[in-house]
């Protein structure tokens, strides 16, 4: 029950990441923002979180702070709810979207640590938690089109509903420990640590691989709808189909990748995912019809998210003494790196075309594929790191 409730909050939290991307065409159409300007909104959602996420991870390692996931969820919802209301002021939109981004950053480390504990640390259980985020992002475009279509940009106020409702459900389910003074992470920190070294070199290489993933994810989320509008002159409603298909296919890729990683090995799944994603991105760039864009976007979502759960559990294996920090960087800083690059991609789209953006993304994904061969598995049973299930058993002993 606890893992399912947590997964639901992940859907609500990442719903607001998807809402940012879904709102961009409406800022272009109704507020006359340029491509560079809307890419700047993506930057707003990620800029401060690039600094905040590792800090929140450190705080989660040090103090537990499970309430931070709930507080982050509510902040993420509030920022997006306000964004359409203040659309006449670009500076105000930038500020409230930045608040939402900080909320998303606060949510992930604490929630990922709890998911790891509840699921035993396997890639399969992590993929279940992760797929909640895919579902939330997939639902966002339909919700945005509904409220903006009915009420205009000011209808964004209704988008706070998922945060309030699912946050309340989670608070009820987790009421016994959500605000406790001694969270399980704190008690684990107080216990004698096993002699498991942190491998910062391997973690740095993984972060480099994830940086290419980040640009591909943020670039696709930002420009896929705008690409269909620019190239095929379709309406915003039709263009948003690809934006919904992308994370929906990502949900399939996340679950499949988690299952395959536990059976075939994480690195094989990581490499296969990057290769498929690169090929799909090229297909988007040369798609002859809007339907072909949608099909290629589905393939991209599947390929890009195949490695998702494996990358999270790899980060935990590289930094077993700093799970919160590993989660913060893996889920936050790397995503933020894509946001930092998005204004540059927007400038390229303004000066050349959005097709050029997708060719750049394809090249970066091939670079990620090449870099993945530097990564090494920290295998269960080695003297350096125990089985994930053994770590969960140790936590159970601490709980008792």
PyMOL commands that set and color helices and strands:
alter all, ss='L'
color gray80, all
select helices_A, chain A and resi 2-31+35-63+67-83+90-119+123-151+153-173+184-190+200-232+236-264+266-285+290-306+308-318+323-351+354-374+388-399
alter helices_A, ss='H'
color red, helices_A
deselect
rebuild
show_as cartoon
